[in-house]
Amino acid sequence: MSTAPEAFRAVEADWRPPPAEVSEHVTAGPAQALSALFDQPDAVCAPGDALPPLWHWLHLLDRPAQAGLGEDGHPHDGLFVPPLPERRRMFGGGRLTFHAPVRVGDLLTRRSEVARVRTRKGGSGWLLLVTVRHLLLVDGAVRTTEEQDLVYKQPAPPTPTGARPAAPEPTASEAPWSYRLTPDPTLLFRFSALTYNAHRIHYDRDYATGVEGHPDLVVHGPLLALALLELPRRHAPHREVASFAFRSTAPLFAPHVFEVGGGPDGDGAALAAGVPGAAPAVTGRATFR
């Protein structure tokens, strides 16, 4: 019976980094930039305007020194980066509760800690699963609680990808709420810049295909999560999102158009995104207050 790699077992047993806290004033510019990326009117315009749920991801960004980046564009080291000699990182999902809105002009504080570390055998080998818990506060009051699931795996030799997969034939959506997004290199680059994400799989096709073995550029996990919450924002603007949980099950790749669809589901909304005609790559559920 195979066992987890020694480096994974050591991290699971002994790695407990200390908590961290950072603060930043919330400005309107990043939300306006994301509004433009989604081809929507500005979500916020003036001090006091509430950020849409999850858009706090545009603030309190990690900004490592250039010399601190590895070949893949991720930092070599960091407070919540597990001490592994080699690794591939993926965004697995998360859970959030929105207690009150974060507003333009707020001094936003994020308190973070590693909540769980565990190993698991996946279809592609052993995985190290790291859950990071965040509290977002304004004037000492919690506005959002969040857990992010980050997945690390050992690098593997890239598999020849051959020809780029053909785009599927577009089909009519059956979801009550839906829209489509084209993850071309320009959109992926703009989102990388907006979130200060230097991971090369999102903008460097030669690296994505030749080193990590993907068929094309990879769509960001956070972009997909934000895309899911665009559905209630656009189709149920009178409803306030109280909580949101999402899970990534498969990657999406440029340049194929993907569909974001869903609709009302009990006290909330069921949401999903993926290539039309295929199983969803990410699913989520929002509950309304």
Secondary structure, DSSP 8 states (H G I E B T S, - for coil): -----HHHHHHHHH-----EEEEEE--SHHHHHHHHHTT---S--STT-B--TTGGGGSS-----GGGB-TTSSBS--TTS---SS-EEEEEEEEEEESS--BTT-EEEEEEEEEEEEEEEETTEEEEEEEEEEEEEETTEEEEEEEEEEEEE---------S-----------SSEEEEE---HHHHHHHHHHTT---GGGT-HHHHHHTS--SS-B--HHHHHHHHHHHHHHH-TTS-EEEEEEEE-S--BTTS-EEEEEEEETTEEEEEEESTTS--SEEEEEEE-
